[in-house]
Amino acid sequence: MKFPGIPENEEERLKSLYMIDLLDTRDDERFERLTRLAKKIFKVPVAIISLLDRDRQWLLACQGLNTRETTRDVSFCGHAILQAGPFIVNDARLDERFHDNPLVTGEPFIRFYAGYPVRLPDGAVVGTLCLIDATPRDFSDEDITSLKDLAFILEDEFQVINMAMTDSLTGIPNRRGFYRSGDKRFKALRQEAASFSIIYFDMDKFKPINDLWGHAEGDEVLKVFARQLREHAGVRDIVGRLGGDEFAVMVASASEVQPFLDKLREGIDAHNANAGKPYNINYSWGIMHSDYDRFTSLLEMVKESDSVMYSEKRRKNLP
């Protein structure tokens, strides 16, 4: 059996996958109807929308199987996401990559597989729309075109979700997107009794930049800062623009807070030194660490970190 390779941009791919926050969700009718349609069009027993996590494959929508998760190392979709176009296996028993794969030698006894990679709006390939049959079969050029059409419809659905949850200026989650992902993560970390942190950011002297050099320049400052936040955040961290010039980062491990802040400072200092602007980008922040006896919701933690941040601004005599 040949294990699927790892994309060169794996860490960025995972960041995008986690940002859209569809892992571990199920029974979403907009996705289920696509798999029902695919199953009917191609007359196959199994149709799936898969998402490839670091070590597992999550079935976002599935017709014809009772499971929702497999390991990534045995998944056919792990191979498919490495392709620019369709990935077709007409008879897995005759394919040296799959003939001894446990999904071929055991349930669901895959013989035929056809998958088309699907992308998020930022271009990250996160999974596939795929078909499975326990009987070998051919797959014509016309079939490939139809599968591609359905995959592009799926990408349109991703686009709709992305538009609702993403800040249009900076490309990172907006307030709704931050809390949608963050609330779920808060509950999961609370169950694990894990230690995490919230960092609340506010730009320093942002209004004078808008007043003196125009709102287009102010927008550029926000985009640069958001880009730095996302670049230095960990794969499991959640970054968001909560409004105006205010941002928050949910750091999934409290021990990573200082390394993150150090890398952010280095990145902003490098930008200030090389951008050739008549101003520097500066910011204040407040940190709140998880305390499950004190905080019962993410919103409470964010509000408290906001208060800490404004105390820091007052200390620096900033508005």
Secondary structure, DSSP 8 states (H G I E B T S, - for coil): -------TTHHHHHHHHHHHT-TT----HHHHHHHHHHHHHHT-SEEEEEEE-SSEEEEEEEES-S-SEEEGGG-SHHHHTTSSS-EEES-GGG-TTTTT-HHHHSTT---EEEEEEEE-TTS-EEEEEEEEESS-----HHHHHHHHHHHHHHHHHHHHHHHHHB-TTTSSB-HHHHHHHHHHHHHHHHHHT---EEEEEEETTHHHHHHHH-HHHHHHHHHHHHHHHHHHS-TT-EEEEEETTEEEEEESSGGGHHHHHHHHHHHHHHHHHHS--SS---EEEEEEE--TTT-SSHHHHHHHHHHHHHHHHHHTT--
